[in-house]
Amino acid sequence: MIVSSSLDEVKKREKALFIIKDLIENKGRSALFDLTGLSGGFIASPSQISLLETYVGPAIFEQELQEVGIEHMGGEKVIPLNRTSSGILATILTLVSKGSNVVHYLAELPAHPSIPRSCNLVGANYFETDVFDEFSIPEGTSLVVVTGSTMDHKVIDEDEFRKVIEMAHERNIPVMVDDASGARLRTVVFNQPKACDLGADIAITSTDKLMPGPRGGLMAGREDLIDEIKVKVNQFGLEAQPPAVLAMVNGIKHFDEDNLINSFSRKDELFGLLSEKFDNFETTPTGVMISPEGLADEISVEHYLSDKDVAFVFSFILLKDYGIITIPAVSMPGASATIRFDLSTNDAFNLDLNDLCKKIESSFNKLQEVVINEDECREIVF
């Protein structure tokens, strides 16, 4: 395997960021097309930036975040965090005891790795399933987790969502919802209620996913639980710093639902174009994707790379040759290697879909040429 450890994933990401920096310095920002759906942003005025002092910033912007955050997420109170994973960790540190059970229902396996990793840290037993008839809550369960929208944008059925929450509350067990992209995807595209409005005790979203906010997490929910979790957040340095809090406020204010709705309609056009050349692309709510297995199945030459390695190599060819940023090239360890072309990002708004399709096809043709040479593939990734 080319990418066989978390360290390899870190090194892979470092190389991708070096390529991005090189492209910007030599060709300018217009040479890049961030189609990850995680492009985020940092919106701030000069007068706001002048207030980003250690204590002045939180005094000003955290209070405003309470207002816009509750409007965006529901619940009684919010906490800004440096990442969604930080909020998941803090929740599990707060609510889950050693030897207890954590059960997780989601539309499609696997869960985000931060959830089982956090359970492992506290010594809890962790179970996950994407088959509703197999979901149960055993004795000794301290937390039920629901994922609103998976890493590959598979959205949970609303009726199943409600039933899981009801099952947990019948046992007086709190429910945490990992709503990283779902806080917008579920509500805007699928017209589902906010997680807290469905009865979730805690919900957390990523403020850079499908919105113009910073890399960070925003947790909402019951005030008593939020206060308990906030203690752990502050004890372990998991809180968002003033610049991120400001950017969260402005990211929520500038979130435009029409962008998601427009990408929902354009995805079918791109899917139609790609389907003329490929068999394994699928639509997502805001674009198209191809799984590592599907990509490997498209290759017509014999090779010895793993399916994930094929996806990593493809993502780097897209980045190096055409400036197209996809998640496998820049992702954190444990993230999905599925390649998504998300049309909700700023870079995608004015993108010619015929041209994008040609670039994807050209990158795939190059992948077919290099995939037989593992050393060359290794050089491309690292």
N, C-alpha and C positions, 0 to 999 in steps of 0.2 A: 504493500500500500504506500501511496505517496503521503497522504495525510492520515496518520495513524494514532495521534495523541492530541491532547489539549494543547501541548506546547507547539506541535505542528500547526494547529489552528491559529495560535497566536502569531507564529512566524508568517503564516500565510497572509493573515490580516495586515501585518506590518508591511509586507511587500505590496499589497494592494494599495495601502495608503501612500506608499512611496510613488507608485505609478500615478495616482491621482494628483499628488503634489507636482510631479514632473509635467503632467499634462497641463495643469493650470499655469505653471511658470513659463512653459514654452508655447502654449496655444491659447491660454485664457480659459475662463470659466465656461465659456460657450462651447468648448470642446467636450464637455462632460454632460452625460444624460443620466441622472440618478433616477432609476426606475425601481428602486427597492420598496417604495411606499413608506420608507423610514427617513426621508430626507430632512424632515423637521425644519428648523430655522431659529433665528434669534431676532425677534422684532423688538426694537427699543428706540426711544427718542433720546437725543443728547441730554435733555433735562432729567430723564429717568436714569440714565447711566450715571449721572453725577450723584445720585443717591445710593449707589451700590456700595455702601460702607458696611462693615461687619454687623453693626447693630441697627443702623438707620434703615438699611435695605429691608430686613425682615419686618421692622416696625411699619413700614409703608406698604410693602407689597404682599406680605403674608395675609394681612387683613383683607386686601382686595381679592386675593386668591380664594379666600373663604367664600366670597360672594359669587364670583364667576365660576369657581370650581363646583360649588353645590348646584348651581344652575346647570352646569354641563353634566355632572355625574349623579346628582341626587344625593340623598343622605342628609345627615345632620351636621357633619363636620368633615373637613379634608386635611390631609397632610401632604406636603410636597416632599418628594424623595429624590435621591440622586439617580436611581434607576427603578424600574418596576420590580426587578429581582430583589432590590433592597427592601421594598415593601413586603414582598412575599416572605423573605427571610425574617423580617421583624415580626410579622404576624405569627409565623410558626414558632419563633422563639417565645412569643408572648402567650399563645393559646395552646400549644401542644406540649405535652409532657412525655418524658422518656417511657417507652413501652406502650404508649397509647397508639390508636389507629388514626390514620388520615386516609380518607377515601375520596376519589376524584372521578368526576364524570366529564367527558368531553366528546365533541362530535367525531373526532378522529385522533387515534394515537399517532405519535407520542405526545405527552405533555411537555411544556417548556421545562428544560432540565433544572431550572432553579427550584422547582417545587420538590421533586424527589431528593435533590441535594440538600435542601434545607431540612427535610424530614430526617435525612441521614445524620445531619449534624446534631440533632437533638435526640437521636436514638429512637425515633418513632417508626412504626410499621406503616408502609405506604402501599396503597393499592389504586390502580387506575383502570378504567375501562371505557370503551366507546360503544358498548352494547347495552342499551338501556335495560333490557330484561335481565342482564347479569349484574346490574348495579344493586348493591345492598349496603346497609350500614350496620356493621357488627357491633357487639358490645365493646365498650372501651374506646369508642371513637371520640376524639376530641375536636376534630375539624372536618368539615365537608368542603371540598373544593369543586368549583365548576369553571370550565373555560368557556367564555362566550364565543370567541372566535379563535381557531387554532393558528399556529404559526403559518400554515398554508391557507388561511382564510376560510376554513370550513366552519360554518356558523351553526350553533346549537339550535335544535328545534325548541320553540318557545314553550310548548306544552310540556316537554320533558324537563326543560329548565325549571318551570314552576313546580313540577312534581318532585324534583330532587330537593328543592328548597322546602317544600311541605314535609317531605320525609324527614329531613334534618330537624326541622323545628318541632315536629311531633316528639322528638327525643331531646329537645332543648340543646341541640348542637349548633354552634354558629356556622354560617356559610360564608366562605370567601370566594369571590369571583375574580378570576384572572381575565380581565376584559381589556387586554393590552391594545388591540385594535378594535375589539368588539364594541367598546363604548361609543364608537362612531359608526362602524360598519353595521352592527346589529340594528342600531336605532334609526340610522338614516336610510340605508339601502333596504333593510328587511322590516322596518317599521316596528321593531320590538321595543318594549319599554326599557328604561334604564334599569340596570341590575338592582339598584337599591329600591326602585319602585316595584320591582318584582318580589321584594322581600329579603334580598341578600343583606347580610349583616355588614359585610365589608366588600368593596369592589375597588380594583386598582386598574389604571390604564397607563399606557405609555404615551407621553406627551409629544413624541415625535412621529407617531404612527398615524398616517392619514390626516395629519394636521400640521400647521406651521409652527410647532413648538420645539423646545430643546430636547435633547436626550435626557429623559427623566421620567419619574413616576408620580402619579397623583392618586392618592387613596382617599376614598370617601366611605361613609358608613355611619353606624351608630356612634353617638358621641362618647358613650362610656368605653366602647372598645377602641375607638380612635385614640382616646386619652391614654389607655393602657399601652397600646402599640407605640405611641409617640415616645413613651419613656424608653423603650428599647431602641427606637430610632435614634434618639439623642445619645444614649449610652454607647452605641456602636458607631457613631458618626455616619449614619445612613441618610441624614437629612439633606435636602437640596439647599445649595448655597444661594445667596441673594440674586446673583445674575440669572441663575436658572429659574428662580421663583418669578422674577420679572418677566422672563421670556415665556413662562407658562401662562401668566396672566394675559399677555398680549397674543400668544398663540391661540388661546381659547377665544379671545375676542375676535380674532381674524379668521377663525375656522369658518369655512364656507361649505355648506352642505351641497350646494350645486356642483362643486368640483367632484364629489363622489358620485352624484347622480349622472353627470356627464361621462365620467369614466365607465360607469355601468353600461352606458349605451355604446361607447366606442369599442369596448372589449370584443363585441361580436364581430366587428369589422376586422380587427386584428386576428381574431381566431379564424375567421374565414380565409384570410390570406395565408396564414401559416398552415392551415389544414390542406392547402393545395400541395404543400411540399412535405409535410410531416404527418405522422399518424397519432402521435402521443401527447400533443398539447391539449390542455384542458382550460376551461374558463375559470376565473375566480370572480368574485363580485366586482372587482375593479381592474381586471386585466386578464392576462393569460399566464399559465405556468406549465412547466414540464418537470416531472419528478426525476430523480437520478436514475431510477429503473426505466422510466419511459425514454429518457435520453439515451441510455445505454442500448435500449432496444432499437433505436433508430440507426445505430452504427452498423455498417455492413461489412466491416473488416474485422479480422480476428485480433484480439488484444487481451491483455492480462490485468488491466486496471479494474479496481472496484467501481461499482456504480457511482459512489460518492466522489471518487477521484475523477471520474469522467465529468461530473458536474463542476468540480472545482476547476479543472482545466478549461472547460467551456467558458466558465465565468471570467477567467483571466484573459482568454482570447477576446471576448467581448469588450473587456475593459481596455486592454492594450491597443487593440486595433481600431476600436470605434468609440472609446470613452463611455461605454454603457456600463453603469454600475448595477450589479445584481447582488443579492444577499450572500451567496456562497463565497464570493471574493472577500467581503469585508466583515463577515459575521463574527460574533463571539463564539468561543468554544461551546459545542453542543447544539448550536442552532441548526435548523433544517437546511439541507443541501438542495432543496427544491429551488429551481430558478424561476423567479417571478418577474414578469414585465408589468409593473403597476402603472396604470394610466391616470392615477389621481395626483401624481406629483407635479410640481411646477414645471419641471423639464419636459414633461409629457404633453402639456396642454397644446403646444403648437407643433408637436412632432408629426411629421408626415408618416403615416402608418405603412404605406408602401415602401418607403425608404427604410423604415425600421425592420420590416420583414426581410428586405434584401440583406441588411447587415447581419441579421440573425442567421440567414441561410449561408452567407459567406463565412461567418464564424464557425458554423457547423461543418462546412466543407474543410476548413482548416483543421478542425478537431479530428476529422476522419483521417487526415494526412499524418497528424502527429501522434495519435493515440497508440499506434503500434510501437512507438519508441518511448519507453518509460523514462529514460534519462532526459529526453527532450521535454517530456511532460513535467518532470520534476523541476527542470530549469524554468519552465513557464510559470509554475506556481510559486517557486521560492527564489 
